[in-house]
Amino acid sequence: MGKRKEHPKKESINLGREADQWMSDLPESLWAVPLSNLSLPGSHDAMTYCLDKESKVSVNGSKLLQFMDKHMHWIVHPIILRWSITQDLTVLEQLNAGIRYFDFRIAHKPDDPSMKLYFVHMLYTTVEVEVVLWDILRWLRNHPWEVVVLAFRNFDGLDENHHSHLVSCIKKIFSSRLCPRNMVPTLRNMWSSGYQVIVSYEDIQQVVQDSELWPAVPYWWGNKVTARKLIEYLEKKKQNGRPDGLFVAGINLTADLGYILANIHSSVKQMALSALPLLNLWIKKQRPGSKKDCINIIAGDFIEKNNFVENVINLNRKLILK
């Protein structure tokens, strides 16, 4: 990639049409700030836009749901689908919208003799993991100064061979763009080294074997069904202090089986959209940085709604004004 071109100093952040390159448009005063002290927009359950309508419930799904889906498929399956989709935009559309953290839930389908891996959220996706990673690489080639955090989590049905295969794919695809975990990543030092990808990997056995894998990025998951309860949870987490490195505050609501049955004609989307106005007010009050109560990555559902991405990126202005 070569060395990063120098920008003239500026005191504002370009957004709107420039959302696909917002990192390269940050003012020079933020280039040396650790990524863990910047505000980054993230996508919760990023791949649910391509869930397979014909998929069985995943092996890690509720046994009750698996039973109901098997014996009352035509009634239950549409409900499961509505309560599993958390994103409408494709990965490339999310990247262009400004998303820089991706929550990837990885799965291997039971009884599949191949090494093919898919994404999962109750149901499996139609798209394979490797295909999406190649798509991300092509996007990064066209956006050489943007940086992404890819969080590989919730491994469903993977054994050691599947993990080895996945790590091999990650290394083959992203190669010299992978940032090793022995450095404190800032935009300046990632640009100067040609790094664009931080891989967070939830399986610690794989992490200890490979310096290009980072330990799982902590995710503050409230497991709440209302915005007010979720905000209370996030504020309590902030009072206890932020982690030292990268971490995620999830503004995604979560419906348990009882809530779904009581709202059987609703969906994750309806629940999320009704909560976003209040959650966005909370976002605007946050501040990135190293202090105890500062935030870092904020991940949400339906990331294109209610100016979510813009609100998260704009928090970086508070660092400029110090």
C-alpha positions, -999 to 999 in steps of 0.1 A, spaced: 0 0 0 29 24 6 29 52 31 -2 73 39 -5 105 19 -5 136 41 -38 155 45 -40 192 52 -51 199 87 -88 204 92 -112 208 120 -143 190 107 -153 155 97 -168 149 63 -199 128 62 -228 121 38 -215 110 5 -180 105 21 -192 80 46 -173 52 28 -140 70 35 -147 88 68 -116 74 85 -92 89 58 -111 122 62 -105 125 100 -83 155 109 -46 148 115 -50 154 152 -68 120 155 -44 100 134 -22 90 164 -52 83 187 -55 45 195 -85 30 177 -98 20 211 -102 57 219 -121 66 188 -158 62 182 -165 35 156 -199 24 142 -206 -13 143 -230 -38 129 -246 -63 153 -253 -97 136 -240 -82 104 -250 -111 80 -287 -116 88 -298 -99 56 -291 -131 38 -306 -158 61 -318 -188 42 -356 -190 43 -354 -228 39 -328 -232 66 -333 -255 96 -329 -239 131 -292 -239 140 -279 -267 163 -272 -240 189 -308 -228 188 -334 -236 214 -344 -273 215 -380 -261 218 -377 -240 187 -361 -268 168 -389 -291 177 -416 -266 169 -400 -257 136 -397 -294 126 -434 -303 135 -451 -269 127 -427 -256 101 -452 -236 80 -465 -217 111 -433 -213 131 -407 -207 104 -419 -173 93 -419 -161 129 -384 -173 135 -372 -155 103 -388 -122 114 -372 -124 148 -337 -133 133 -332 -106 107 -313 -76 122 -298 -60 91 -312 -51 57 -280 -39 40 -253 -61 25 -218 -61 39 -206 -39 11 -235 -15 16 -227 -14 53 -191 -6 46 -201 22 22 -225 35 50 -195 38 73 -196 6 94 -162 -4 106 -169 -32 131 -187 -64 120 -202 -90 143 -198 -123 124 -215 -154 139 -198 -184 122 -214 -219 117 -208 -252 101 -240 -270 91 -245 -304 108 -241 -335 85 -223 -313 59 -191 -333 50 -175 -302 33 -155 -275 50 -180 -248 40 -188 -223 67 -218 -200 69 -230 -172 91 -258 -179 115 -285 -162 137 -310 -189 146 -310 -198 109 -280 -203 85 -272 -178 57 -273 -185 20 -238 -170 16 -206 -187 26 -181 -170 49 -152 -171 24 -172 -154 -3 -180 -124 20 -143 -121 31 -132 -119 -5 -159 -91 -10 -145 -72 20 -109 -75 6 -120 -61 -28 -137 -32 -9 -105 -25 11 -84 -24 -20 -106 4 -33 -105 21 1 -68 18 11 -70 41 41 -101 26 58 -97 1 87 -121 -26 98 -125 -48 129 -139 -83 120 -152 -101 151 -155 -139 145 -179 -152 173 -204 -177 185 -189 -206 166 -217 -230 159 -208 -266 150 -171 -259 144 -144 -284 154 -106 -279 153 -104 -286 116 -130 -260 108 -112 -235 129 -79 -242 112 -97 -239 78 -113 -205 88 -80 -191 101 -62 -202 70 -89 -185 48 -86 -153 68 -48 -152 65 -49 -161 28 -74 -135 19 -62 -105 40 -25 -115 41 -3 -84 48 -34 -63 56 -38 -82 89 -27 -61 119 -8 -82 145 -19 -80 181 15 -68 194 9 -32 185 -14 -5 197 -33 3 165 -37 39 155 -47 51 120 -12 65 115 7 33 124 -17 11 105 -15 33 74 23 33 75 24 -5 78 -3 -12 52 -26 -28 78 -64 -26 73 -79 -55 92 -81 -64 129 -94 -99 134 -111 -105 168 -114 -143 173 -135 -158 201 -117 -192 203 -87 -186 226 -69 -218 215 -66 -203 180 -55 -169 193 -26 -182 212 -13 -200 181 -14 -170 158 -2 -135 164 -25 -121 137 -56 -130 157 -67 -107 185 -86 -120 216 -123 -115 215 -133 -79 216 -156 -75 247 -192 -69 238 -216 -52 262 -248 -71 256 -277 -59 277 -302 -87 268 -330 -62 273 -364 -57 255 -367 -19 260 -345 10 253 -347 24 288 -336 -9 304 -308 -12 279 -296 24 286 -296 16 323 -275 -15 317 -250 5 295 -247 33 320 -240 8 348 -212 -8 327 -197 26 321 -197 33 359 -177 1 363 -151 13 338 -143 6 302 -119 -21 291 -84 -11 282 -85 -20 245 -112 -22 218 -147 -29 231 -183 -27 219 -214 -12 235 -243 -30 219 -275 -9 214 -293 -39 201 -325 -51 219 -330 -88 226 -363 -107 226 -366 -139 245 -391 -166 236 -418 -153 260 -416 -118 244 -418 -132 209 -448 -153 218 -465 -122 233 -456 -102 202 -460 -130 176 -469 -107 147 -440 -82 154 -403 -85 145 -368 -75 155 -371 -46 130 -402 -32 146 -387 -35 181 -354 -19 170 -370 10 151 -393 19 180 -362 21 203 -338 39 180 -349 75 187 -342 71 225 -311 51 219 -298 78 195 -303 104 222 -281 83 244 -255 79 216 -252 117 212 -243 121 249 -214 97 247 -177 106 244 -148 85 230 -115 85 247 -95 67 274 -114 78 305 -134 54 326 -168 63 312 -158 67 276 -171 45 247 -154 30 217 -174 9 192 -212 12 192 -230 -16 174 -266 -16 164 -293 -33 142 -305 -18 109 -276 5 108 -289 27 81 -318 40 102 -321 72 123 -287 86 114 -271 59 136 -238 58 118 -235 95 114 -242 100 151 -215 76 162 -189 90 138 -197 126 149 -187 117 185 -151 119 173 -156 157 171 -155 158 209 -119 146 207 -110 175 183 -125 201 206 -105 191 236 
